[in-house]
Structure formats: C-alpha cells, structure tokens
Amino acid sequence: MCGIVGYIGNKDVKEILLSGLDTLEYRGYDSAGIYITDEKNQGHLFKEKGRIAALRDKVDESINAYSGIGHTRWATHGVPSVENAHPHQSTSGRFTIVHNGVIENFEEVKDAYLADVHFHSTTDTEVIVQLIAWFVESEELDTIDAFKKAIVTLKGSYALALVDNENPDTLYAAKNKSPLLLGTGEGFNVISSDAMAMVRETSQFIELMDGEVATLTKDSIKIEDLAGETIERDSYTAHIDANDLGKGTYPYYMIKEIDEQPAVMRKLVQQYQNEDGNLEINEDILAEVKESDRVYIVACGTSYNAGWVGKQLIERITGTPAEVHLASEFAYNTPLLTKKPFFIFLSQSGETADSRQVLVQVNKAGYPSLTLTNVPGSTLSREAKYTLLLHAGPEIAVASTKAYTAQIAVLAILAECVAKFNGVDSPLDVAHELGIIANAIETVIDDHEVFEHLSVTHLSTSKNAFYIGRGIDYYVVMEAALKLKEVSYVQAEGWASGELKHGTIALIEDNTPVISIITDEVSGPHTRGNAHEVISRGANSMIISMEGLDRQEDAYVLPKVHDLLTPLISVIPTQLIAYYTALHRGNDVDKPRNLAKSVTVE
Ligand code: AGP
C-alpha cells in the first residue's frame, strides 16, 4: 500500500506530483504529502491528513520547483495524522524520504543507532531517514553509501525515494518487495509506484529490482547493486492510454468499471483469438498444465472468489483437479502438495504481497506458475514463469468488478485451450458463450434502476445482510457479500444456503435482508426452499434467478447463459446493489474507508 512519486527535470513539479498522487490514491488515502525543491534550491514540505484534494489546497502555488517527491499513505505504523504523513525528514532537515512498505526491525534499529534522536512521528519510516542521516553524520559516509548501508540494516518491504538537500539535483531510489519504476524522458526522469501515475509524462519505464539503488538526475539514471556494480537495463514501453484513467461522464469509477464489462468480455475474445478465429494460449502453459496432477489457485479477496469459479471451470472442462487457497493462509500453513502441482496466481494488481509471498516459495521449490493479472510488468507477472493478461483496462475503484469477470473469462479460455490440447472435447464454445454473456451483461446493466430501487427497499438502513446460494451460486454470493461489505459497510455474509439451518439462521429476524441467487437447475429448488425458510422467519427476501428457473415472486430474472459461466452474469446485480447501497448511504464509493486497492504489505 501507499504510493510514491518523484520527478526531477525542467517542468514545474507541483502539478506533476499532485496528479501522480491523484492516480496513486487507490493505494491509500489516509494522508498525503510532497517535498519540492525550488529554483533557489530551497526545500518546501507540504503534508495533510486525508485526501490529495486537501493537500492540493495547502500547496503554495507561487513556488516554482523543478524536483520533488510525493506520497499517499495507507497507515500501517502510526495513526493517520499530519505528523505521521510522509515525506519524513531527518532532524537536521537535510534528508527527506517517502516510503511504501513496512520496516519490520524499526524498533531494533532505533535502539541500536538512534537512541538519542528525537522522533517527530510514530512511523517506521522516520527511522529510515534518521538512520541515513546518522550514517552520514556519525560515520561520515556520503549519501549513496549511507543509503545503501541503511538498506542493508533494514528488514522488511520498502520502495523509497530520497532527497538530500545538500545535493538537490539528484533523487535516490531503492526497493525491496514493494514495487517501484523509474520513468525516463527528454530532460527529466521520474520515480513511481506504478506506470499509470506518470504516464502523462512518459511511457518509457525501467524496472528497479530488489537490492538495487538508483540515482536520478534530470539527464541520467544510474542503477547499481549494493556492491556498487553498475546495472544496465533497457526501458520498456507502458501501453496505457492516459484517457482511460479518467472517469469520463461517470460520477464514480466503480459504476464506469461495472459498465465496461461487456466491452471487456468482447476484448478478451479478440485478444485470445488467433487468425483462424480459435482461442489460443501459449502451448508451453498448456503443456505444463497437461503435465500437472493438480492445479493450485492462490489469491486474495475478490480474486480468491474468482478462483472458486476458476476451480469449477478447470475441473469441469479439463478434468484436472483444482484447489483454491487464500494466499495469506497458504504462505504460513502450506497444504500437502501433490507430486506435480501447477500454480495459478490471480491478482488484478499483480502486486499483492500475500500472493507474492507464496510465489516466492513456489519459485524456490521449482514449481511452474502462471499469473493472471491486469497489470503487465507487475511483480507477480515478472516473477511467475508465465503470465496471461486480463485486458480489462485500468481498474481504479478500490472495489474490484471488471477484474473479477475478466479473471473468470480468462480462466474459461485457459480451461478450453487445455482441454483441446489434451484432446478432450470442451463442453462449451467459450468464445461464442462470452459473446452471449457480453450482451446479457448489457441487458442487466440497462436495468440498473431496478437494482437501485432494490437497494433502497432492502438495504438502505439495515446493519447486516445475507447472500445465499449453492454450488456455483455459492461462489458468487461470497463475492457479492464482499462487495457489499467493502463499499456500503453493511455487515454481509455470503453463505451456502444449505448451511443456514446449521446455525446462521439464528441471526434472521424481522426485515433481515436475504438475497438468494438461483442459476443452477439442480440446486436452485433447494435454495428457493431455503429462501422460504427465512421468509417464514421475517426476512426481507430478494430472489435473483435465471430465466427458466424463475417464479412470480422473484425480484429479478437474469438472461439465460451457459451453466458453467453463470457467475459472469449473476454477479452483475450484486455489483450494482453494492454500488447503489453505498451511494445512498453517502459513502465514498471509490475509496471506501480503511482500504487500499493494492495491498502491498502482508
Ligand atoms: C476487491 O474488491 C478488493 N478490494 C480486494 O479484495 C482485492 O480483490 C484483493 O486485495 C486482491 O487484490 P489483487 O487482485 O490485486 O491481488
């Protein structure tokens, strides 16, 4: 979490840093700050609690500055406050730093080196900048050596940008585990947590790797390892359209991204189709899956929920057994693995620390791995053996919507390609079905007013709610509940409907909202029975069913799509319900409290 930016060059830096931070705000929005150096080499620090908009109001417009660093924070150590906002400075004010990550041994470092230093914040970050200053002042190291020595001393995750006001024509950067890119241009260079934040300035980026230190001036970038060995690395072009980063005419990114799902389905078919119109995936991946005796899907949050649908698709289409694991559990409670596991990492951002932790273990053990991600060049993409892209376009709202459906669609494409490679008949024509689904999603989205009304009648005041379903619908209600929780703050459970009477039904009282999803012919009648059980106990029931399984009592009937792909359509009403519930409660839909989009700490 947290986002960092840096710029050194010829243009006035204030707006470059602030608009970069606006783009990075999805990584955290507890506080924000910038440090800029003006034409007379005078440094200026601006920090504010809360959003970038609040910081923007504080920045002195009259300053002309050509270099600076900035930060948007998701608090880990220390409450959200101006004191704890980055950038942090050494006591003398000579060094200024921004940091994304967590320093695990900050207390030990403080005791060992900094016992006499007065700290201004309760962050782990201030320890870094005070330590650099200590190495310069007490051991007479120059800045780069002090920076390197601090890095060797610190344990944890970090992406860092540092300014030394005695040498303001230079910015320093380093990373470990947390992502960091260097961007290059004519007469300027930049530092950024992701390419999106600086794509208005440049499309040329260089990856910085763990254990490397970069020195940037406006005309040069030098990368070296901790032993001082220079590292040459080519830049790559980030294919991001700056126009995709805006909300257009939409009030929130979340509703824009919900609306984009039909286009994403169609784009995925195009991207994975070969010249003959057949779906195609790198044969090396297919051969590895064929070789494996079990697929392990590892992910967090919404991606984990998509993984459950993926398990169903892989097992039903290819016949290979699949398991789904929470990355944060897998890393420290590793299950007994089969002889030939194949790992699939699902991650919209490609930066999730919990998932990366598992990938590091998987790589160490030499198992093959594939990342499905929306962000080319992201950490999980670089470190896995293979990558398949989601092609969903930037997903900015913290609540993931289009990445969920894109992950399921790519897993379906993968499963069909594996089946064909194995000489097995696929039970469905995925490209054809995704076309049908794109149209069906459009139909549901066109009915958005129905879901706005249902949100008002069922969820406008309730503190809790239940989504229930069985089989493939159970997987969807897990995601439906997560979406409702994170944006509306309604305490929601996604429950296997058959499990209700084993305990949870005790929570049902007058007007408790219970939303049933029924798309499965075999289990649907049972879920309907469970819906009636809760209605008898006073629940405010809403049944969303699929054409062919519908009854008069149902609140909404979904267009019929292929049995294996119903989550792609049944999830849409639940996204809209979460959106409208949050909207009517006056919440910040795109930036729900306490959250950040990219979870780069474990
Ligand atoms: C989704 O709405 C959430 N914000 C969150 O659960 C997210 O899916 C999770 O943190 C995983 O992120 P990733 O897909 O980028 O790895």
Residues whose N, C-alpha, C, O or C-beta is under 5 A from the ligand:
A	BS01	AGP	C300 G301 T302 S303 L346 S347 Q348 S349 G350 T352 V398 A399 S400 K597 V599
